[in-house]
Amino acid sequence: METRNVAVCDRFGNRLKTYPITLEKRANGPGNDEFAVAALEWAKRDKLVPAVELDHLTVKVPAVLKLWR
């Protein structure tokens, strides 16, 4: 499983809420778009904004950092 903290933002880029999204790990790994869709689904379930504003939400998915030792 891979977990990322995905920020859901309003149309102006202000962070409204950060969701810890966990997706199943695969050979290619889950893509940023999969994390974004999952975070937007949670925002819709939580009624983070009125329904008319859902189309204006954006997400910020952090890059995966690989640390080498």
PDB file with one MODEL, atoms N, CA, C and O in Angstrom:
MODEL        1
ATOM      1  N   MET A   1       0.841  -1.173   0.000  1.00  0.00           N
ATOM      2  CA  MET A   1       0.000   0.000   0.000  1.00  0.00           C
ATOM      3  C   MET A   1       0.890   1.241   0.000  1.00  0.00           C
ATOM      4  O   MET A   1       1.946   1.271   0.632  1.00  0.00           O
ATOM      5  N   GLU A   2       0.446   2.238  -0.708  1.00  0.00           N
ATOM      6  CA  GLU A   2       1.183   3.502  -0.762  1.00  0.00           C
ATOM      7  C   GLU A   2       0.267   4.613  -0.274  1.00  0.00           C
ATOM      8  O   GLU A   2      -0.879   4.718  -0.712  1.00  0.00           O
ATOM      9  N   THR A   3       0.770   5.435   0.626  1.00  0.00           N
ATOM     10  CA  THR A   3      -0.020   6.519   1.194  1.00  0.00           C
ATOM     11  C   THR A   3       0.632   7.859   0.891  1.00  0.00           C
ATOM     12  O   THR A   3       1.846   8.022   1.010  1.00  0.00           O
ATOM     13  N   ARG A   4      -0.202   8.810   0.499  1.00  0.00           N
ATOM     14  CA  ARG A   4       0.263  10.188   0.297  1.00  0.00           C
ATOM     15  C   ARG A   4      -0.755  11.133   0.909  1.00  0.00           C
ATOM     16  O   ARG A   4      -1.954  10.855   0.904  1.00  0.00           O
ATOM     17  N   ASN A   5      -0.281  12.231   1.428  1.00  0.00           N
ATOM     18  CA  ASN A   5      -1.158  13.273   1.951  1.00  0.00           C
ATOM     19  C   ASN A   5      -1.470  14.226   0.808  1.00  0.00           C
ATOM     20  O   ASN A   5      -0.602  14.965   0.343  1.00  0.00           O
ATOM     21  N   VAL A   6      -2.728  14.198   0.359  1.00  0.00           N
ATOM     22  CA  VAL A   6      -3.144  14.980  -0.802  1.00  0.00           C
ATOM     23  C   VAL A   6      -3.960  16.179  -0.326  1.00  0.00           C
ATOM     24  O   VAL A   6      -4.952  16.023   0.386  1.00  0.00           O
ATOM     25  N   ALA A   7      -3.535  17.366  -0.723  1.00  0.00           N
ATOM     26  CA  ALA A   7      -4.219  18.596  -0.331  1.00  0.00           C
ATOM     27  C   ALA A   7      -5.298  18.931  -1.349  1.00  0.00           C
ATOM     28  O   ALA A   7      -5.048  18.933  -2.555  1.00  0.00           O
ATOM     29  N   VAL A   8      -6.501  19.215  -0.857  1.00  0.00           N
ATOM     30  CA  VAL A   8      -7.601  19.680  -1.699  1.00  0.00           C
ATOM     31  C   VAL A   8      -7.681  21.188  -1.508  1.00  0.00           C
ATOM     32  O   VAL A   8      -7.736  21.687  -0.384  1.00  0.00           O
ATOM     33  N   CYS A   9      -7.687  21.910  -2.640  1.00  0.00           N
ATOM     34  CA  CYS A   9      -7.631  23.371  -2.600  1.00  0.00           C
ATOM     35  C   CYS A   9      -8.823  23.985  -3.323  1.00  0.00           C
ATOM     36  O   CYS A   9      -9.435  23.358  -4.188  1.00  0.00           O
ATOM     37  N   ASP A  10      -9.140  25.220  -2.955  1.00  0.00           N
ATOM     38  CA  ASP A  10     -10.217  25.934  -3.646  1.00  0.00           C
ATOM     39  C   ASP A  10      -9.688  26.514  -4.954  1.00  0.00           C
ATOM     40  O   ASP A  10      -8.531  26.300  -5.315  1.00  0.00           O
ATOM     41  N   ARG A  11     -10.533  27.238  -5.646  1.00  0.00           N
ATOM     42  CA  ARG A  11     -10.161  27.767  -6.966  1.00  0.00           C
ATOM     43  C   ARG A  11      -9.002  28.762  -6.909  1.00  0.00           C
ATOM     44  O   ARG A  11      -8.371  29.040  -7.928  1.00  0.00           O
ATOM     45  N   PHE A  12      -8.723  29.296  -5.720  1.00  0.00           N
ATOM     46  CA  PHE A  12      -7.638  30.264  -5.567  1.00  0.00           C
ATOM     47  C   PHE A  12      -6.340  29.623  -5.087  1.00  0.00           C
ATOM     48  O   PHE A  12      -5.330  30.306  -4.917  1.00  0.00           O
ATOM     49  N   GLY A  13      -6.370  28.303  -4.869  1.00  0.00           N
ATOM     50  CA  GLY A  13      -5.180  27.600  -4.416  1.00  0.00           C
ATOM     51  C   GLY A  13      -5.027  27.519  -2.908  1.00  0.00           C
ATOM     52  O   GLY A  13      -4.003  27.047  -2.414  1.00  0.00           O
ATOM     53  N   ASN A  14      -6.029  27.972  -2.172  1.00  0.00           N
ATOM     54  CA  ASN A  14      -5.990  27.889  -0.710  1.00  0.00           C
ATOM     55  C   ASN A  14      -6.339  26.476  -0.269  1.00  0.00           C
ATOM     56  O   ASN A  14      -7.355  25.919  -0.685  1.00  0.00           O
ATOM     57  N   ARG A  15      -5.494  25.904   0.573  1.00  0.00           N
ATOM     58  CA  ARG A  15      -5.728  24.543   1.040  1.00  0.00           C
ATOM     59  C   ARG A  15      -6.935  24.507   1.953  1.00  0.00           C
ATOM     60  O   ARG A  15      -7.024  25.261   2.922  1.00  0.00           O
ATOM     61  N   LEU A  16      -7.872  23.611   1.627  1.00  0.00           N
ATOM     62  CA  LEU A  16      -9.067  23.444   2.442  1.00  0.00           C
ATOM     63  C   LEU A  16      -8.905  22.291   3.423  1.00  0.00           C
ATOM     64  O   LEU A  16      -9.285  22.396   4.590  1.00  0.00           O
ATOM     65  N   LYS A  17      -8.342  21.199   2.943  1.00  0.00           N
ATOM     66  CA  LYS A  17      -8.158  20.018   3.788  1.00  0.00           C
ATOM     67  C   LYS A  17      -7.136  19.099   3.136  1.00  0.00           C
ATOM     68  O   LYS A  17      -7.006  19.061   1.912  1.00  0.00           O
ATOM     69  N   THR A  18      -6.415  18.359   3.971  1.00  0.00           N
ATOM     70  CA  THR A  18      -5.462  17.369   3.475  1.00  0.00           C
ATOM     71  C   THR A  18      -5.968  15.984   3.861  1.00  0.00           C
ATOM     72  O   THR A  18      -6.282  15.720   5.022  1.00  0.00           O
ATOM     73  N   TYR A  19      -6.041  15.115   2.871  1.00  0.00           N
ATOM     74  CA  TYR A  19      -6.511  13.753   3.097  1.00  0.00           C
ATOM     75  C   TYR A  19      -5.348  12.777   2.963  1.00  0.00           C
ATOM     76  O   TYR A  19      -4.581  12.868   2.004  1.00  0.00           O
ATOM     77  N   PRO A  20      -5.202  11.845   3.905  1.00  0.00           N
ATOM     78  CA  PRO A  20      -4.218  10.772   3.722  1.00  0.00           C
ATOM     79  C   PRO A  20      -4.863   9.703   2.834  1.00  0.00           C
ATOM     80  O   PRO A  20      -5.786   9.010   3.263  1.00  0.00           O
ATOM     81  N   ILE A  21      -4.387   9.575   1.630  1.00  0.00           N
ATOM     82  CA  ILE A  21      -4.957   8.642   0.654  1.00  0.00           C
ATOM     83  C   ILE A  21      -4.038   7.430   0.533  1.00  0.00           C
ATOM     84  O   ILE A  21      -2.838   7.568   0.295  1.00  0.00           O
ATOM     85  N   THR A  22      -4.613   6.249   0.701  1.00  0.00           N
ATOM     86  CA  THR A  22      -3.861   5.004   0.594  1.00  0.00           C
ATOM     87  C   THR A  22      -4.397   4.206  -0.583  1.00  0.00           C
ATOM     88  O   THR A  22      -5.593   3.927  -0.660  1.00  0.00           O
ATOM     89  N   LEU A  23      -3.510   3.842  -1.498  1.00  0.00           N
ATOM     90  CA  LEU A  23      -3.877   3.039  -2.655  1.00  0.00           C
ATOM     91  C   LEU A  23      -2.977   1.813  -2.726  1.00  0.00           C
ATOM     92  O   LEU A  23      -1.867   1.795  -2.194  1.00  0.00           O
ATOM     93  N   GLU A  24      -3.486   0.803  -3.391  1.00  0.00           N
ATOM     94  CA  GLU A  24      -2.729  -0.437  -3.532  1.00  0.00           C
ATOM     95  C   GLU A  24      -1.491  -0.205  -4.392  1.00  0.00           C
ATOM     96  O   GLU A  24      -1.561   0.438  -5.440  1.00  0.00           O
ATOM     97  N   LYS A  25      -0.372  -0.729  -3.940  1.00  0.00           N
ATOM     98  CA  LYS A  25       0.888  -0.575  -4.660  1.00  0.00           C
ATOM     99  C   LYS A  25       0.932  -1.592  -5.797  1.00  0.00           C
ATOM    100  O   LYS A  25       0.585  -2.758  -5.611  1.00  0.00           O
ATOM    101  N   ARG A  26       1.359  -1.141  -6.974  1.00  0.00           N
ATOM    102  CA  ARG A  26       1.480  -2.013  -8.150  1.00  0.00           C
ATOM    103  C   ARG A  26       2.886  -1.849  -8.724  1.00  0.00           C
ATOM    104  O   ARG A  26       3.688  -1.052  -8.238  1.00  0.00           O
ATOM    105  N   ALA A  27       3.155  -2.611  -9.751  1.00  0.00           N
ATOM    106  CA  ALA A  27       4.478  -2.544 -10.384  1.00  0.00           C
ATOM    107  C   ALA A  27       4.773  -1.120 -10.861  1.00  0.00           C
ATOM    108  O   ALA A  27       5.870  -0.606 -10.639  1.00  0.00           O
ATOM    109  N   ASN A  28       3.805  -0.488 -11.511  1.00  0.00           N
ATOM    110  CA  ASN A  28       3.998   0.887 -11.986  1.00  0.00           C
ATOM    111  C   ASN A  28       3.739   1.892 -10.878  1.00  0.00           C
ATOM    112  O   ASN A  28       4.093   3.065 -10.993  1.00  0.00           O
ATOM    113  N   GLY A  29       3.122   1.427  -9.812  1.00  0.00           N
ATOM    114  CA  GLY A  29       2.753   2.328  -8.717  1.00  0.00           C
ATOM    115  C   GLY A  29       1.517   3.116  -9.091  1.00  0.00           C
ATOM    116  O   GLY A  29       1.301   3.385 -10.272  1.00  0.00           O
ATOM    117  N   PRO A  30       0.699   3.495  -8.123  1.00  0.00           N
ATOM    118  CA  PRO A  30      -0.459   4.326  -8.452  1.00  0.00           C
ATOM    119  C   PRO A  30       0.002   5.703  -8.919  1.00  0.00           C
ATOM    120  O   PRO A  30       0.949   6.268  -8.372  1.00  0.00           O
ATOM    121  N   GLY A  31      -0.667   6.230  -9.924  1.00  0.00           N
ATOM    122  CA  GLY A  31      -0.294   7.530 -10.466  1.00  0.00           C
ATOM    123  C   GLY A  31      -0.885   8.671  -9.668  1.00  0.00           C
ATOM    124  O   GLY A  31      -1.804   8.484  -8.871  1.00  0.00           O
ATOM    125  N   ASN A  32      -0.341   9.862  -9.895  1.00  0.00           N
ATOM    126  CA  ASN A  32      -0.836  11.055  -9.204  1.00  0.00           C
ATOM    127  C   ASN A  32      -2.316  11.279  -9.465  1.00  0.00           C
ATOM    128  O   ASN A  32      -3.047  11.733  -8.584  1.00  0.00           O
ATOM    129  N   ASP A  33      -2.762  10.956 -10.691  1.00  0.00           N
ATOM    130  CA  ASP A  33      -4.168  11.163 -11.016  1.00  0.00           C
ATOM    131  C   ASP A  33      -5.082  10.280 -10.172  1.00  0.00           C
ATOM    132  O   ASP A  33      -6.191  10.692  -9.833  1.00  0.00           O
ATOM    133  N   GLU A  34      -4.638   9.082  -9.830  1.00  0.00           N
ATOM    134  CA  GLU A  34      -5.439   8.193  -8.982  1.00  0.00           C
ATOM    135  C   GLU A  34      -5.561   8.763  -7.565  1.00  0.00           C
ATOM    136  O   GLU A  34      -6.626   8.685  -6.951  1.00  0.00           O
ATOM    137  N   PHE A  35      -4.480   9.330  -7.053  1.00  0.00           N
ATOM    138  CA  PHE A  35      -4.524   9.966  -5.737  1.00  0.00           C
ATOM    139  C   PHE A  35      -5.439  11.196  -5.780  1.00  0.00           C
ATOM    140  O   PHE A  35      -6.191  11.448  -4.838  1.00  0.00           O
ATOM    141  N   ALA A  36      -5.372  11.948  -6.863  1.00  0.00           N
ATOM    142  CA  ALA A  36      -6.196  13.147  -7.002  1.00  0.00           C
ATOM    143  C   ALA A  36      -7.679  12.793  -7.037  1.00  0.00           C
ATOM    144  O   ALA A  36      -8.488  13.437  -6.368  1.00  0.00           O
ATOM    145  N   VAL A  37      -8.037  11.779  -7.808  1.00  0.00           N
ATOM    146  CA  VAL A  37      -9.438  11.365  -7.905  1.00  0.00           C
ATOM    147  C   VAL A  37      -9.951  10.906  -6.546  1.00  0.00           C
ATOM    148  O   VAL A  37     -11.063  11.254  -6.148  1.00  0.00           O
ATOM    149  N   ALA A  38      -9.146  10.130  -5.836  1.00  0.00           N
ATOM    150  CA  ALA A  38      -9.560   9.637  -4.514  1.00  0.00           C
ATOM    151  C   ALA A  38      -9.775  10.802  -3.537  1.00  0.00           C
ATOM    152  O   ALA A  38     -10.739  10.795  -2.772  1.00  0.00           O
ATOM    153  N   ALA A  39      -8.896  11.786  -3.560  1.00  0.00           N
ATOM    154  CA  ALA A  39      -9.034  12.937  -2.658  1.00  0.00           C
ATOM    155  C   ALA A  39     -10.284  13.745  -2.996  1.00  0.00           C
ATOM    156  O   ALA A  39     -10.982  14.213  -2.096  1.00  0.00           O
ATOM    157  N   LEU A  40     -10.569  13.909  -4.277  1.00  0.00           N
ATOM    158  CA  LEU A  40     -11.771  14.650  -4.666  1.00  0.00           C
ATOM    159  C   LEU A  40     -13.034  13.893  -4.282  1.00  0.00           C
ATOM    160  O   LEU A  40     -14.042  14.507  -3.933  1.00  0.00           O
ATOM    161  N   GLU A  41     -12.989  12.571  -4.343  1.00  0.00           N
ATOM    162  CA  GLU A  41     -14.137  11.770  -3.905  1.00  0.00           C
ATOM    163  C   GLU A  41     -14.384  11.968  -2.410  1.00  0.00           C
ATOM    164  O   GLU A  41     -15.530  12.085  -1.976  1.00  0.00           O
ATOM    165  N   TRP A  42     -13.308  12.003  -1.625  1.00  0.00           N
ATOM    166  CA  TRP A  42     -13.463  12.236  -0.186  1.00  0.00           C
ATOM    167  C   TRP A  42     -14.006  13.631   0.087  1.00  0.00           C
ATOM    168  O   TRP A  42     -14.837  13.812   0.977  1.00  0.00           O
ATOM    169  N   ALA A  43     -13.544  14.612  -0.669  1.00  0.00           N
ATOM    170  CA  ALA A  43     -14.034  15.976  -0.490  1.00  0.00           C
ATOM    171  C   ALA A  43     -15.534  16.048  -0.786  1.00  0.00           C
ATOM    172  O   ALA A  43     -16.277  16.757  -0.108  1.00  0.00           O
ATOM    173  N   LYS A  44     -15.966  15.307  -1.803  1.00  0.00           N
ATOM    174  CA  LYS A  44     -17.388  15.271  -2.138  1.00  0.00           C
ATOM    175  C   LYS A  44     -18.190  14.599  -1.030  1.00  0.00           C
ATOM    176  O   LYS A  44     -19.247  15.095  -0.640  1.00  0.00           O
ATOM    177  N   ARG A  45     -17.689  13.465  -0.517  1.00  0.00           N
ATOM    178  CA  ARG A  45     -18.369  12.750   0.577  1.00  0.00           C
ATOM    179  C   ARG A  45     -18.465  13.599   1.839  1.00  0.00           C
ATOM    180  O   ARG A  45     -19.479  13.584   2.536  1.00  0.00           O
ATOM    181  N   ASP A  46     -17.395  14.338   2.124  1.00  0.00           N
ATOM    182  CA  ASP A  46     -17.355  15.177   3.326  1.00  0.00           C
ATOM    183  C   ASP A  46     -18.132  16.483   3.164  1.00  0.00           C
ATOM    184  O   ASP A  46     -18.299  17.240   4.120  1.00  0.00           O
ATOM    185  N   LYS A  47     -18.605  16.738   1.939  1.00  0.00           N
ATOM    186  CA  LYS A  47     -19.300  18.003   1.627  1.00  0.00           C
ATOM    187  C   LYS A  47     -18.427  19.184   2.033  1.00  0.00           C
ATOM    188  O   LYS A  47     -18.860  20.109   2.720  1.00  0.00           O
ATOM    189  N   LEU A  48     -17.172  19.109   1.577  1.00  0.00           N
ATOM    190  CA  LEU A  48     -16.175  20.131   1.896  1.00  0.00           C
ATOM    191  C   LEU A  48     -16.602  21.515   1.390  1.00  0.00           C
ATOM    192  O   LEU A  48     -16.360  22.532   2.039  1.00  0.00           O
ATOM    193  N   VAL A  49     -17.238  21.526   0.225  1.00  0.00           N
ATOM    194  CA  VAL A  49     -17.773  22.764  -0.362  1.00  0.00           C
ATOM    195  C   VAL A  49     -19.164  22.456  -0.902  1.00  0.00           C
ATOM    196  O   VAL A  49     -19.508  21.285  -1.056  1.00  0.00           O
ATOM    197  N   PRO A  50     -19.970  23.470  -1.194  1.00  0.00           N
ATOM    198  CA  PRO A  50     -21.272  23.221  -1.820  1.00  0.00           C
ATOM    199  C   PRO A  50     -21.099  22.498  -3.168  1.00  0.00           C
ATOM    200  O   PRO A  50     -20.067  22.635  -3.824  1.00  0.00           O
ATOM    201  N   ALA A  51     -22.097  21.746  -3.561  1.00  0.00           N
ATOM    202  CA  ALA A  51     -22.014  20.931  -4.777  1.00  0.00           C
ATOM    203  C   ALA A  51     -21.647  21.746  -6.017  1.00  0.00           C
ATOM    204  O   ALA A  51     -20.949  21.244  -6.898  1.00  0.00           O
ATOM    205  N   VAL A  52     -22.103  22.983  -6.096  1.00  0.00           N
ATOM    206  CA  VAL A  52     -21.801  23.804  -7.277  1.00  0.00           C
ATOM    207  C   VAL A  52     -20.327  24.183  -7.352  1.00  0.00           C
ATOM    208  O   VAL A  52     -19.846  24.563  -8.420  1.00  0.00           O
ATOM    209  N   GLU A  53     -19.605  24.088  -6.248  1.00  0.00           N
ATOM    210  CA  GLU A  53     -18.179  24.449  -6.211  1.00  0.00           C
ATOM    211  C   GLU A  53     -17.254  23.262  -6.459  1.00  0.00           C
ATOM    212  O   GLU A  53     -16.048  23.457  -6.610  1.00  0.00           O
ATOM    213  N   LEU A  54     -17.780  22.038  -6.506  1.00  0.00           N
ATOM    214  CA  LEU A  54     -16.928  20.850  -6.645  1.00  0.00           C
ATOM    215  C   LEU A  54     -16.060  20.888  -7.898  1.00  0.00           C
ATOM    216  O   LEU A  54     -14.916  20.433  -7.872  1.00  0.00           O
ATOM    217  N   ASP A  55     -16.593  21.426  -8.995  1.00  0.00           N
ATOM    218  CA  ASP A  55     -15.828  21.481 -10.243  1.00  0.00           C
ATOM    219  C   ASP A  55     -14.640  22.424 -10.172  1.00  0.00           C
ATOM    220  O   ASP A  55     -13.747  22.363 -11.016  1.00  0.00           O
ATOM    221  N   HIS A  56     -14.622  23.293  -9.176  1.00  0.00           N
ATOM    222  CA  HIS A  56     -13.546  24.284  -9.067  1.00  0.00           C
ATOM    223  C   HIS A  56     -12.432  23.856  -8.110  1.00  0.00           C
ATOM    224  O   HIS A  56     -11.444  24.573  -7.948  1.00  0.00           O
ATOM    225  N   LEU A  57     -12.584  22.706  -7.483  1.00  0.00           N
ATOM    226  CA  LEU A  57     -11.546  22.226  -6.562  1.00  0.00           C
ATOM    227  C   LEU A  57     -10.333  21.744  -7.342  1.00  0.00           C
ATOM    228  O   LEU A  57     -10.455  21.217  -8.447  1.00  0.00           O
ATOM    229  N   THR A  58      -9.168  21.933  -6.751  1.00  0.00           N
ATOM    230  CA  THR A  58      -7.922  21.408  -7.311  1.00  0.00           C
ATOM    231  C   THR A  58      -7.227  20.590  -6.236  1.00  0.00           C
ATOM    232  O   THR A  58      -7.579  20.667  -5.059  1.00  0.00           O
ATOM    233  N   VAL A  59      -6.250  19.815  -6.642  1.00  0.00           N
ATOM    234  CA  VAL A  59      -5.510  19.002  -5.676  1.00  0.00           C
ATOM    235  C   VAL A  59      -4.020  19.206  -5.872  1.00  0.00           C
ATOM    236  O   VAL A  59      -3.548  19.538  -6.959  1.00  0.00           O
ATOM    237  N   LYS A  60      -3.298  18.995  -4.782  1.00  0.00           N
ATOM    238  CA  LYS A  60      -1.833  19.034  -4.819  1.00  0.00           C
ATOM    239  C   LYS A  60      -1.348  17.693  -4.288  1.00  0.00           C
ATOM    240  O   LYS A  60      -1.495  17.381  -3.106  1.00  0.00           O
ATOM    241  N   VAL A  61      -0.769  16.910  -5.189  1.00  0.00           N
ATOM    242  CA  VAL A  61      -0.251  15.597  -4.824  1.00  0.00           C
ATOM    243  C   VAL A  61       1.267  15.720  -4.699  1.00  0.00           C
ATOM    244  O   VAL A  61       1.936  16.097  -5.661  1.00  0.00           O
ATOM    245  N   PRO A  62       1.812  15.407  -3.528  1.00  0.00           N
ATOM    246  CA  PRO A  62       3.255  15.528  -3.367  1.00  0.00           C
ATOM    247  C   PRO A  62       4.004  14.489  -4.191  1.00  0.00           C
ATOM    248  O   PRO A  62       3.506  13.387  -4.424  1.00  0.00           O
ATOM    249  N   ALA A  63       5.177  14.844  -4.617  1.00  0.00           N
ATOM    250  CA  ALA A  63       6.016  13.911  -5.360  1.00  0.00           C
ATOM    251  C   ALA A  63       6.552  12.852  -4.416  1.00  0.00           C
ATOM    252  O   ALA A  63       6.747  13.096  -3.225  1.00  0.00           O
ATOM    253  N   VAL A  64       6.786  11.680  -4.966  1.00  0.00           N
ATOM    254  CA  VAL A  64       7.373  10.613  -4.168  1.00  0.00           C
ATOM    255  C   VAL A  64       8.880  10.817  -4.156  1.00  0.00           C
ATOM    256  O   VAL A  64       9.513  10.914  -5.207  1.00  0.00           O
ATOM    257  N   LEU A  65       9.436  10.879  -2.979  1.00  0.00           N
ATOM    258  CA  LEU A  65      10.878  11.058  -2.839  1.00  0.00           C
ATOM    259  C   LEU A  65      11.537   9.720  -2.526  1.00  0.00           C
ATOM    260  O   LEU A  65      11.104   8.989  -1.636  1.00  0.00           O
ATOM    261  N   LYS A  66      12.571   9.422  -3.260  1.00  0.00           N
ATOM    262  CA  LYS A  66      13.338   8.215  -2.976  1.00  0.00           C
ATOM    263  C   LYS A  66      14.641   8.624  -2.324  1.00  0.00           C
ATOM    264  O   LYS A  66      15.419   9.392  -2.889  1.00  0.00           O
ATOM    265  N   LEU A  67      14.867   8.114  -1.152  1.00  0.00           N
ATOM    266  CA  LEU A  67      16.082   8.426  -0.428  1.00  0.00           C
ATOM    267  C   LEU A  67      17.084   7.301  -0.631  1.00  0.00           C
ATOM    268  O   LEU A  67      16.777   6.133  -0.394  1.00  0.00           O
ATOM    269  N   TRP A  68      18.251   7.651  -1.061  1.00  0.00           N
ATOM    270  CA  TRP A  68      19.297   6.656  -1.306  1.00  0.00           C
ATOM    271  C   TRP A  68      20.296   6.695  -0.167  1.00  0.00           C
ATOM    272  O   TRP A  68      20.663   7.762   0.324  1.00  0.00           O
ATOM    273  N   ARG A  69      20.715   5.555   0.231  1.00  0.00           N
ATOM    274  CA  ARG A  69      21.714   5.460   1.280  1.00  0.00           C
ATOM    275  C   ARG A  69      22.930   4.774   0.775  1.00  0.00           C
ATOM    276  O   ARG A  69      23.893   4.597   1.521  1.00  0.00           O
TER     277      ARG A  69
ENDMDL
END
